[in-house]
């Protein structure tokens, strides 16, 4: 269970197969008891089965479902969130001393130490993690309630949620899990699609955005950063004493920002690009690192973002060599 940061609504994320009808396979409303012993009820779960299937994480994410809590936890009272940011995970995993699976199922309440068995490498940075129990996994009672259980780690005395169990391999005992930052991205997608919620309208030119700030020194051939929203040519080098050039973009209409497309061409392109993306909800928030990207060709390449708007994005390009870009599109 978690509270949506956008509006404080209480939600539950679960593997879809856990709440599917055994007869029809359809997802059904369900009852629950939380860790405090409070009973509640959820509306019909929303599946992620129609989301993209580009990576291993996307394919495993087909088994996710999100259900709105309608009884048992009033909006605004659930302070839990869906784990750390992607950058936060990377830093936390370097400090993690071990992992523990926590089951709240009535027949299997308790914890069990785990070791890392396999960590996937994909465009999301490894959202699928396989764990193995330390020692022998308890029998059927524990296994029955293991799907949906969180995997946590302890860092400096604080319990950090890492991933959610999708299923267990009955032969090997390996637990297939999804990292919570990937689950958070899928929730943002669900929220953007909710009936009645405004969604940023995309066109052939992508999601509208505003350039709020630039930091660069123009060079010959530069037509200005404003031309990035059409088809121009932005030529930039770093200001004295700096190694990067910087853009801050604002997306004001609610919706989902799936990716950023950096457009280059033979007439306006500087070849390989390396850049970093930061994000914040508004201009009063602190910047949070998202991830680094590389673009090897003078072409139009899309790079995954997976954030809900309204949002500000800060793009920092490595400018040890001049940077030429024809356009930037958000999709």
Secondary structure by P-SEA (a helix, b strand, c coil): cccccccccccccccccccccccccbbbbbcccccccccccccccccccccccccaaaaaaccbbbbbbccccccccccccccccaaaaaaaaaaccbbbbbbccccccbbbbbcccccccccccccbbbbbcccccccaaaaaccccbbbbbbcccbbbbcbbbccccccccbbbbbbaaaaaaaaaaaaaacccccccccccccccccccccccccccccccccccccbbbbbbbbcccccccbbbbbbcccccccbbbbbbccccccccccbbbbbcccccbbbbbcbbbbbccccbbbbbbbccccbbbbbbcccccbbbbcccccc
